Amino acid sequence: MAEANAGLAVNGVWGGPLAAPLNRQVHSGRIAMAKKISSSVGKGGKNKPADTQTVQQLLNDFSKKCGFKKLDVDGLVGPKTNAAIGAVQKKAIGMAKADCRVDPRGKTLATLNLGPKKAAAAEKKKNDKEQADQQQAQAAASGKKGDAAGDKKKPPTRPQVKGDIRGIDKRLLGILEAVSSHYNKPIVVQLGRAMPASAETLWEHWTGRMKRGNAEPTLKSDSKLRDELDTMYERLQKDQFMAAASKKLGKPGKPDLHASGRAIDLPKSTDNRVLAALATMLKGKKEGDVVHFDDGGKSLPKSIPEEVKKKWK
């Protein structure tokens, strides 16, 4: 009913008075035209220059939100473009394992076309709907049983712990699940169990999951070396980068709790009540755009004491 919406007679013919007002809306920006690519771009993609430039332009809109520097729109795919795609897939889409590739009909391209604000709103709407559907299903399943037993208590909710959880200590994971269930809030683990990175891994994922060295425990406290490595990376000085990183990574340091699965990093945007509850059982501190929690070098209990749960508001 485009004619009626444009205030024109409905005649079923495209062009003339119908095309003009709609074209004006397109050119004025009121109707956004999604950008398309003919083939895949990124790791293992065909990487046609025109498609690559389109993806690089779209990626640059997400640079601030996803923590990478804006790309040169040169139509060439390299470590920076691949890392930027991976950053968007993890931070804007919530993929547990990014493939660093944009496909013509894939979710990554659809998200890039939405832009950072609309993509965040769409992801939130989806999560809220899933949560509401889950609550409704649980209420329906337990409602009759509760009424028959005269039990008026609120039914327990299913834990929603996702993200990088493979290899996390079982007791630490149990705490996350208990807090998630208590507040009926999702907990997304941004970094769980992670072995010390190699110099090659640092180079390959420097602007992605390595967060320019901040995700590598050995480099986290050495801001001077991180800045030096970042400069080498930006200048594409791989040999110098590898030599400096290998020298540092080869030095023994204090045990890394991430490597043993006894530490996690959560997004700073995690619900404040969830963060406060976790702090009653774990040692926590803010580190850049994440909140780090670990067991503080102590053994965690098998179950959460009731006096601790009473502190969870």
Steps between C-alpha positions, in 0.01 A plus 500: 500500500785736418268725290257548786780570748640761262157665462453388137237313305539123509567399139757218541754672271854579615665823390409866456320647802545180706876467453577867563388530867651162593830587332503826694460300823789273407732788414400693812604203717150418631519160330838331551626287213683191622843448348561169325803291408531242225721256691658438839752738659750418776678188613471236226278726286528592133581858605411686184626861530156662452339268757790554740465879478127471574570288810783728617269804477233321706756374754627852567161596644558237771862594581424691820243252632712193429841639592703513179654781297325609183616312193642641180232442235751359252327180388778284647439233764767458766531437876329830589190436287471141622541610861238775458249248360570270794455785749156585355394136502593459866401836647207612284350161409607293801662211312688270737747416219548754222592375152625846387306482172208694351271302269252657252192366678647454846415650837824701514413703187145553626637632831752727325219650290300578815780713646625482863197658672230306317704179523528538879127572526413198283723267706347631824148455364582143397648416842206661681253301290685174563506576871128590506408185306707292738336656807155449350571135422640437846204671666254296293681174577529558873177695560262202521742297706551790743126562538429133564762484772399835648849628428496876435878533468655647186613214270878471454635631172743327269862628508600704195880483495654516153805623311855375559417245774686191377763388751377721787536345847175317588457681832555838337246408232259392775520846657426665164200273446364562851521879459350488150210286626443721807457820297375332181768691313737376228872497575730518198859394567727704273819315597516174693776241493789628288852366467785750460503613139783443254658788311331374182160502673561853626577622147203319343244621756662822629199728438245223558490266796849600616368858551835652403676297771253566783357147476844341543582482876874518435461836322209647696722672757765614250340803331830616352557174312136491391539847347821394324334186362197701391723739304676207331164345414367822345820529294469133394844426650428135567859382554571768763161432661564125520847546645389743772191294591694172512760651730233607747288185479807287561552651846348312795238690699237441764243225427212616282160417647342518154725216386369273777135594443474683832433848359247667271452838335147641463389802296480820705137527382402191704207563739629677815310263732670205332844659544427579866383145569809349336716727716364326813670178390783608270777756484409763240644813343436718196754471217424730209172399337467177702453394863745227604404236758712218641512273805769711664726197526259328740293186465136573416222322693294224336177684583418862580430562871149626580640801691671608176182462294318726747731782388375468141233767464 
